[in-house]
Amino acid sequence: MGTELAQPARSAGTEPAYPAVDGGIERLPATRRFDPRWHRRISGLFDLWLETDPDGGLVVPTAPGRHLDARAVADLVRRSGGTADDVRILADDGARYTDMFSEVAGLLGHDVLVSPVGADIRHVTARRAGADPEPDCGDGGAAAPLHAVPLDRVTRRPLDWIVVQPPDLATGLPGWFTVDHGLVRPRTGVVGLPLPDGVALATRADFVTRRAIAQRLGAAADGMVTVAVTARSGGFLVGTYRGTQAVHSGDQLSALLGDLPLYGCDLRLWLTWPSDADEQTRLAEQVGELAETSGATVWTPPPGGSAELVEQSRDLRALDRAGTPAPWQAHRPRYAAGQTGFASTDDGRLMSRLARDRVTVDRPAQPAAPTRHVGAAQHVGPDQHAGPTRHAGAAAPGDGSGDGDGKGPPVAAEEEPGWSPVPVLPRPALVGEGRRVPEYGPPWLPRGQQVNAEEFEAFVPAPGDPARLVSHGVPSAELFLVGFLDARSAPRGSHLLRVRIQPGGAIPVTVLRSHVPARFQHLMRMPDSYLLPAARLDLVRSLGGFHTEKFGRLVSSGVEGGPVRIHSAPGNGSLAGLSHDVRRWPTLGAGRAYALLPAKPARLPRGWLRLHHQPPPARPGRLMVELRVPRGRSIDVSATAGALAGLALVRTPAQRLRTAGVELILGSRSYERVRVERAYRAHEGAWRRDPAVSPGTLSAVVAARQPAAAGAGSDAST
């Protein structure tokens, strides 16, 4: 996800004090008697220091004559302003009073943390087991706040805190904090509670209630993902474990749910619609944005209604504004085709169409109608019989791609051979890959992406001469190609290759699990786009080439099928015909390099300048400048060629440049950032310092030597 859901935090400098193992022996933490003056406070946790009197009752140390009951403890917390926080009881043998603290949790509506029976509350004085204790101040106190832990009275080992939940809302789900070896630590990220097939998003205010309800929901049908979320101000309310909350839009919520398998699935939103009409309109827009961005069919109750948990079936049902069971509403992505996988029942629940048809539908078989045209095979659903096979460009009835009459575009391939309507190809199912799969090619794309689980077809924009696309490769400055299910999504004026992609060869852009470089972030809003990474092009094969004409026609360009390659071509930001993804130099700090310039005044090359790690041999008629290159300002040709060596289907000049002895390349955009430290001229086969050249930026030094009437630019291969 863009933001992690409910991950335990381990802040820097607060590592667990135990257990550390040295030679198989566990070292016990160094501790000291609990002292409230040096106690470490935890944000969101109210600490209450209590003691046991000789009669066995709990008292406040400053008022030892007054025994406390549950209401008195709750009143102490309320008067101290801690009613919005969980409560930790700093008392020995706290679990002995579990019944009382359970009542306290119910009165406050928050969890109460207590120590186990047989445990003393101590302060940890070492950050790590075996480390030196915290230095003492002059008055016997610690130099820094100390963690309080329950310590076993016999073994002196740390014990975990016991979390007492409100009795009416008690579950087996985790609390707001994580407890680990006696330490209480805040969680980080977005507040998310696990559902059987999804997640419940919560805030600090409704965390306990959400947790209780989430446990009572049962597993949904296969292919259904459930997300519980609060609707607020025409968007989705999301909270963090820092106690903050914000209203998210549909695409922000889609990014937040990136680890859920939403693409091509059905997403059921467990929410209550706002009563305000304007907020309902805005929320409907954000639900549609969520469907477009995630690629899922999003199901919601009708506007003004809500989703209710049915205790008997442990399922959700939709209610209208009057509280009557109502059908769920489907919000589908623009490129969704065919029927939805689920349908509403009379009692407001969602049921799989396949499961329902298996039980209730028993139709006699009918003979298939004659085939009109040989094209892409049409999927036959459980409640459909084999009918006429449509042309690849014809839309299925009711998929929203026709002209509004539900019949789709006309099938005219027989009347006008050579062209066909622009098709919208079907989506493939997805599968998540493990972390040990082969790399994809682009260095910013980590392993473990979601890829196509089945073979499918797509259209790849291919600029340049169509006759060279298969033999020479598709020109691109990236280490991937982009495929579209809808040919109309491709840039205008580009040729198209229709390709067939085997399982594992494509990654949906909308579910990428990595930071996407800014130069193609626009693809994130195109739910029918797929990355075809360079290292997986062996799974891609061209079926032929096309170009588009007016009236939505695809015309064959005469390109035959074959393997698909990438031909590295210059683009915005690329140098020397290399791709955007190159290895930079220097990697740390500034580096020293050398460049050769004509001895007579001349302009710098327009595109790039060749650099050397070491001074090259002295050459008459040349001026050598010693440069100070800032971090990452030049391209390391040798490292780039090595990184691209394994991409057999990518044609790049990197190896050719390395063979020619080119070590570094400095782009013209960096001339102003590179500084000339010294200059040398060739004299009797050696370089001699030229004091006439003053230090400065490379552009300024060359401009200072440039006469008013300068000649043409020099060749980049100097």
MIBADO-520898 format. One record per residue (C-alpha): z, x, y. Coordinates in pm, whole numbers, padded with zeros to 5 digits, always signed. Each point is the difference from the previous one (the first is absolute). Layout:
BEGIN
ZXY ...
This chain:
BEGIN
+00000+00000+00000 -00033+00096+00363 +00383-00032+00010 +00208+00055-00314 +00192-00295-00145 +00369+00047-00074 +00007+00370-00074 +00337+00177-00018 +00055+00249+00281 +00119+00357-00031 +00035+00124+00355 -00028+00366+00083 +00333+00174-00005 +00173-00272-00202 -00097+00090-00355 +00225-00127-00277 +00300+00223-00043 -00037-00026-00377 -00075+00034-00272 -00134+00354-00011 -00049+00168-00332 +00034+00374-00049 -00036+00120-00355 +00054-00352-00131 +00339-00038+00175 +00034-00276+00257 +00182+00114+00311 +00238-00244+00160 -00021-00064+00373 +00256+00148+00232 +00205-00284+00152 +00301-00060+00222 +00237-00286+00074 -00158-00288+00190 +00051+00038+00375 -00140-00276+00227 -00038+00247+00288 -00279+00187-00181 -00163-00288-00182 -00381-00025+00009 -00125-00341+00116 -00317-00152-00147 -00215-00225+00216 +00009-00361-00119 +00318+00049-00205 +00340-00113+00127 +00281+00216-00144 +00345-00155-00039 +00286+00239-00085 +00270-00168-00211 +00296+00119-00207 +00208-00139-00286 +00368-00066+00070 +00275+00030-00266 -00032-00371-00082 -00366+00044-00095 -00145-00178+00303 -00263+00130+00244 +00107+00084+00354 -00142+00160+00311 +00157+00350+00030 +00100-00073+00361 +00171-00330-00102 +00161+00066-00340 +00220-00309+00005 -00281-00258-00017 -00177-00078-00326 -00369-00088+00033 -00188-00279-00174 -00375-00069+00002 +00005-00198+00325 +00207+00266+00175 -00244+00272-00106 -00297-00210+00117 +00175-00060+00334 +00055+00376+00042 -00372+00058-00048 -00095-00280+00240 +00235+00119+00273 -00141+00352-00031 -00359-00125+00045 -00121+00099-00348 -00115-00341-00124 -00366+00112-00002 +00073+00294-00231 +00102+00058-00359 +00367+00091-00044 +00143+00302-00182 +00367-00012-00095 +00152+00349+00024 +00287-00058-00240 +00103+00150-00334 -00064-00220-00308 -00199-00247+00208 -00151-00177-00304 +00350-00118-00094 -00042-00260+00276 -00354-00105-00092 +00077-00373+00019 +00132+00032+00351 -00291+00213+00119 -00247-00238-00164 +00147-00273+00219 -00031+00235+00301 -00369+00052-00081 -00049-00378-00015 +00176-00055+00333 -00205+00270+00176 -00331-00055-00182 -00036+00375-00066 +00069+00247-00279 +00338+00173-00033 +00022+00350-00147 +00322+00093-00182 +00118+00298-00202 +00041-00025-00381 +00338-00037-00167 +00154+00344-00052 -00171+00156+00301 +00142+00161+00312 -00190+00006+00329 -00067+00362+00096 -00213+00186+00251 -00270+00240-00124 +00037+00332+00183 -00308+00182-00142 -00361-00102+00051 -00096+00132-00344 +00199+00065-00312 +00108+00361-00002 -00063+00038+00372 +00266+00124+00239 +00230-00277+00131 -00046-00136+00349 +00182+00223+00248 +00331-00139+00123 +00085-00056+00364 +00316+00135+00139 +00192-00325-00051 -00086-00017-00368 -00295-00234+00041 -00361+00055-00111 -00263+00140+00233 -00242-00291-00072 +00026-00363-00122 +00053-00021-00377 -00127-00242-00265 +00256-00220-00175 -00037-00023-00380 +00199-00160-00283 +00138+00282-00217 +00123-00057-00354 +00373+00056-00001 -00006+00192-00332 -00335+00182-00029 -00046+00045+00378 -00363-00101-00039 -00166-00224+00261 -00049-00365-00095 -00246-00251+00143 +00106-00268+00242 +00002-00354-00145 -00209-00252+00196 +00163-00345+00013 -00254-00265+00102 +00078-00348+00141 +00088-00213-00306 -00245-00282+00073 -00283+00250+00070 +00076+00269-00258 -00298+00164-00177 -00086+00310-00195 -00224+00129+00282 +00098+00301+00214 +00189-00019+00328 -00080+00112+00351 +00124+00353-00078 -00051+00230-00295 +00302+00147-00178 -00045+00331-00179 +00278+00218-00148 +00258-00144+00236 -00210+00026+00314 -00122-00303+00195 -00337+00059+00161 -00220-00217+00220 -00336-00100-00142 -00314+00059+00204 -00324-00185+00062 -00080-00369-00013 +00249-00239-00158 -00162-00113-00322 +00160-00166-00302 -00181-00002-00334 -00149-00323-00130 -00133-00035-00358 -00356+00035+00134 +00033+00103+00362 +00255+00067+00272 +00229-00194+00231 +00003+00133+00356 +00333-00050+00175 +00195+00089+00314 +00364+00092+00048 +00084-00359+00089 -00142-00163-00316 +00029+00288-00247 +00278-00148-00214 -00162-00344-00017 -00345+00144-00080 +00151+00216-00272 +00164-00300-00167 -00314-00215+00011 -00229+00284-00113 +00192+00040-00325 -00053-00365-00092 -00382+00013+00019 -00173+00034-00336 -00315+00193-00087 -00327-00148+00126 -00324-00039-00191 -00212+00308-00062 -00185+00109+00311 +00240-00170+00244 +00202+00211+00246 +00285-00160+00195 +00124+00123+00338 +00295-00169+00168 -00009+00042+00378 +00130-00177+00310 -00253-00144+00246 +00091+00078+00360 -00196-00025+00329 -00331-00055-00175 +00043+00305-00226 +00212+00144-00279 +00356+00119+00063 +00078+00336-00160 +00333+00183+00013 +00102+00361-00061 +00317+00151-00143 +00080+00134+00347 +00070-00361+00098 -00314-00043+00211 -00263-00268-00048 -00353-00066+00128 -00272-00262-00030 -00300+00134-00195 -00360-00119+00011 -00204-00073-00310 -00161+00345-00023 +00338+00170+00062 +00155-00200-00283 -00294+00095-00223 +00063+00369+00071 +00370-00050-00069 -00077-00151-00340 -00243+00278-00093 +00177+00084-00327 -00044-00353-00135 -00322-00074-00195 -00135-00250+00255 -00370+00074-00001 -00184-00271-00191 +00328-00171-00093 +00175-00319+00111 +00285+00046+00248 +00255-00281+00032 +00202+00003+00324 +00351-00138-00033 +00058-00114+00356 +00078-00293+00229 -00253-00089+00268 +00122-00025+00361 +00021-00347+00151 -00177+00098+00324 -00375-00076-00008 -00100+00314+00192 +00202+00222-00233 -00160-00171-00298 -00345+00082+00137 +00091+00365+00055 +00160+00028-00342 -00311-00148-00165 -00209+00270+00172 +00230+00273-00128 -00009-00140-00353 -00381+00017+00017 +00024+00359+00126 +00230+00082-00292 -00257-00140-00244 -00287+00196+00160 +00189+00329+00017 +00161-00012-00344 -00295-00154-00186 +00233-00257-00159 -00014-00378-00006 +00312-00095+00197 +00173-00327-00092 +00232-00174+00245 +00165-00342+00028 -00180-00238+00236 +00063+00059+00375 +00339-00138+00095 +00118+00012-00360 +00193+00247-00210 +00030+00159-00346 +00301-00111-00204 +00157+00155-00307 +00027-00244-00292 +00314+00103-00186 -00092-00160-00333 -00337+00177-00036 +00089+00305+00218 -00336-00054+00172 -00115-00075+00355 -00148-00326+00119 -00161-00086+00333 +00143-00274+00223 -00161-00162+00303 +00179-00058+00330 +00161-00317-00144 +00142+00186-00302 -00246-00155-00247 -00174+00219-00265 -00341+00102+00134 -00289+00222-00115 -00001+00367+00088 -00265+00115+00247 -00227+00295-00085 -00101+00252+00267 -00283+00206-00148 -00167+00325+00110 -00345-00026+00150 -00167+00151-00308 +00187-00197-00264 -00238-00181-00235 +00037-00270-00260 +00306-00212-00064 +00356+00107+00059 +00198+00115-00301 +00279-00251+00066 +00023-00365+00094 +00281-00230+00120 +00164-00247-00236 +00118-00350+00094 +00359+00121+00043 -00096+00273+00251 -00002+00302-00230 -00278+00255-00058 -00152+00031-00346 -00268+00226-00138 -00330-00187-00041 -00057+00177-00331 +00338-00108-00137 -00046-00356+00123 -00350-00028-00147 +00118+00131-00335 +00245-00288-00017 -00181-00295+00160 -00375+00066-00007 -00206-00066-00308 -00360-00061+00098 -00291-00015-00247 -00251+00279+00024 -00324-00068+00186 -00332+00178-00035 -00071+00267+00256 -00262-00067+00265 -00309+00222+00009 +00028+00329+00182 -00187+00006+00333 +00010+00368+00080 +00118+00317-00166 +00280+00136+00214 +00369+00073-00001 +00190-00196-00263 +00214-00285+00127 +00362-00023-00106 +00078-00312-00200 +00354-00118+00057 +00214-00199-00243 -00101-00330+00163 -00368+00090+00047 -00287-00019-00244 -00289+00237-00013 -00254-00098+00266 -00300+00153+00166 +00037+00373+00059 -00031+00064+00372 -00175+00283+00173 +00228+00289+00090 +00001-00108+00362 +00083-00364-00054 +00353-00112+00071 +00197-00210-00242 +00066-00356+00113 +00308-00037+00211 +00063+00371+00063 -00045-00036+00372 -00306+00222+00025 -00257-00277+00039 -00102-00196+00307 +00277-00255-00026 -00141-00237-00258 +00162+00183-00292 -00334+00085-00160 -00038+00359+00118 -00324+00159+00125 -00331-00112-00150 -00134+00181-00303 -00341+00118+00115 -00062+00313-00201 -00272-00166-00206 -00196-00111+00307 +00015+00335+00183 +00028+00293-00241 +00113+00337+00142 +00297-00125+00195 +00323-00185-00074 +00287-00158+00196 +00284+00238+00086 +00249-00035-00287 +00378+00015+00009 +00092+00185-00316 +00312-00093-00202 +00327+00188+00040 +00127+00214-00287 +00348-00016-00143 +00229+00291+00096 +00235+00232-00182 +00246+00257+00134 -00055+00360-00105 +00277+00245-00086 +00091+00313+00191 -00159+00227-00262 -00357-00125+00033 -00267+00238+00131 -00026+00040+00377 -00237-00215+00201 -00153+00263+00229 +00116-00068+00357 +00318+00206+00055 +00175-00284+00187 -00038-00237-00297 +00296+00046-00241 -00005-00096-00365 +00126-00329-00132 -00239-00234+00185 -00113-00344-00114 -00350+00016-00147 -00244-00241-00158 +00099-00090-00354 -00346-00128-00091 -00361+00081+00072 -00143-00156+00317 -00282+00043+00251 -00004+00068+00375 -00232+00095+00286 +00028+00350+00150 -00143+00068+00349 -00236+00295-00026 -00149+00135+00327 -00300+00226-00005 -00321+00015-00199 +00020-00250-00291 -00220+00222-00217 +00264+00278+00006 +00311-00210-00053 +00014+00041-00378 -00155+00346-00029 +00168+00166+00298 +00312-00213+00052 +00139-00248+00250 +00059+00171+00336 +00368-00014+00091 +00258+00206+00187 +00273-00136-00231 +00100+00077-00357 -00051-00361-00100 -00247-00284+00033 +00078-00356+00101 -00116-00297-00205 -00007-00364+00112 -00011-00317-00206 -00189-00172+00283 -00309+00187+00117 +00044-00155+00345 +00316+00208+00049 -00206+00321+00005 -00106+00146+00338 -00322-00145+00130 -00315+00201-00051 +00128+00198-00298 -00161+00006-00340 +00206-00123-00290 +00050+00124-00351 +00113-00256-00254 +00230+00191-00232 +00186-00078-00320 +00352+00143-00016 +00181+00063-00325 +00378-00057-00030 +00201+00242+00214 -00284+00088+00237 +00096-00206+00308 +00312-00056+00213 +00035-00317+00213 +00047+00108+00359 +00250-00274+00078 +00252+00127-00259 -00022+00374+00070 +00335+00171-00057 -00043+00275+00257 -00043+00063+00369 -00359-00078+00089 -00160+00235+00256 -00075-00170+00330 -00376+00051-00026 -00036-00275-00261 +00307-00217+00045 -00239-00281+00097 -00072-00039-00372 +00357-00118-00057 -00098-00341+00142 -00296-00039-00234 +00138-00150-00323 -00329+00043-00189 -00016+00379+00053 +00065+00265-00268 +00029+00378+00012 -00210+00188-00254 +00173+00342+00002 -00209+00309-00059 +00188+00108-00312 -00078-00336-00167 -00371-00021+00084 -00080+00075-00365 +00113-00361-00059 -00254-00136+00251 -00371-00055-00063 -00267-00134+00233 -00198-00306-00109 -00253+00012+00284 -00042+00002+00376 -00040-00279+00256 -00012-00064+00371 +00085-00317+00184 -00235-00217+00203 +00059-00300+00218 +00096-00333-00151 +00242+00183-00231 -00261+00145-00234 +00025+00311-00216 -00329+00182-00047 -00047+00272-00261 -00055+00346+00149 -00152+00145-00317 +00296+00226-00079 +00051+00028-00372 +00330+00015-00180 +00183+00317-00090 +00318+00201+00066 +00169-00022+00339 +00075+00317+00196 +00133+00086+00345 -00203+00227+00225 +00234+00148+00260 -00151-00085+00337 +00123+00061+00355 +00200-00276+00159 +00237-00046+00292 +00257+00276-00030 -00168+00186-00288 -00130+00357+00038 -00280+00197-00161 -00092-00291-00227 +00346+00006-00162 +00197-00315-00072 +00293-00114+00213 +00247+00100-00269 +00006+00379+00033 +00269+00267-00026 +00125+00117+00337 +00116+00341+00122 +00253+00116+00106 +00240-00215-00200 +00315+00121+00180 +00017+00109+00362 -00281+00187+00172 -00228+00250-00172 -00212+00298+00101 -00376-00002-00057 -00308+00176+00130 -00341-00122+00119 -00326+00173+00086 -00185-00096+00318 -00319+00142+00150 +00079+00299+00221 -00219-00147+00272 +00126-00320+00164 -00089-00307-00204 +00142-00346-00060 +00230-00087-00287 -00161-00182-00294 -00012-00376+00050 +00134-00095-00342 +00219+00270-00150 +00078+00371+00006 +00050+00229-00298 +00336+00181-00012 +00128+00293-00205 +00347+00075-00135 -00050+00376+00051 -00214+00186+00256 -00358+00012-00132 -00195+00329+00001 -00107+00116+00344 -00347-00127+00094 -00195+00121+00303 -00077-00272+00248 +00307-00205-00097 +00328-00074+00172 +00300-00057-00229 +00281-00217+00132 +00349-00016-00150 +00113-00363-00003 +00332-00177-00025 -00075-00321-00197 +00257-00284+00014 +00110-00172-00318 -00272-00195-00183 -00273+00067+00258 -00250+00164-00235 -00140-00078-00345 +00083+00225-00294 -00338+00008-00177 +00122+00174-00315 +00290-00243-00053 -00227-00296+00071 -00258+00118-00252 +00271+00045-00260 +00137-00349+00059 -00347-00155-00036 -00103+00204-00303 +00114-00268-00245 -00202-00278+00164 -00322+00039-00195 -00169-00303+00161 +00058+00119+00359 -00261+00226+00158 +00160+00205+00277 -00093+00324+00183 +00351+00139-00045 -00090+00219-00298 -00319+00115+00167 +00192+00103+00310 +00258+00185-00209 -00276+00184-00185 -00147+00102+00336 +00332+00157+00094 +00115-00262+00252 +00380+00001+00001 +00099-00225+00289 -00176-00254+00218 +00116-00089+00352 -00129-00331+00138 -00123-00024+00357 +00271-00256+00078 +00259+00276-00052 -00156+00258+00233 +00240-00104+00276 +00303+00036-00233 -00078+00352-00127 +00107+00298+00208 -00174+00337+00029 +00260+00278-00014 -00231+00306+00009 -00368+00087-00006 -00179+00297-00159 -00348+00154+00022 -00181+00204-00264 -00010+00371+00083 -00114+00270-00244 +00060-00218-00304 +00349-00115+00103 +00158-00268+00218 +00132+00113+00340 +00220-00213+00225 -00189-00157+00294 +00245-00024+00292 -00253-00193+00207 +00066-00316-00202 +00319-00173+00113 +00209-00214-00239 -00042-00377+00017 -00136-00294-00193 -00319+00060-00194 -00196-00237+00224 +00133+00162+00318 -00072+00355-00118 -00358-00082-00092 -00052-00201+00321 +00125+00296+00207 -00273+00216-00152 -00265-00269+00044 -00248+00050+00289 -00109-00296+00212 -00324-00041-00193 +00111+00009-00362 -00232+00015-00291 -00013-00230-00299 +00293-00027-00239 +00035+00265-00263 -00031-00070-00369 +00312-00124-00176 -00026+00264-00269 +00108+00287+00225 
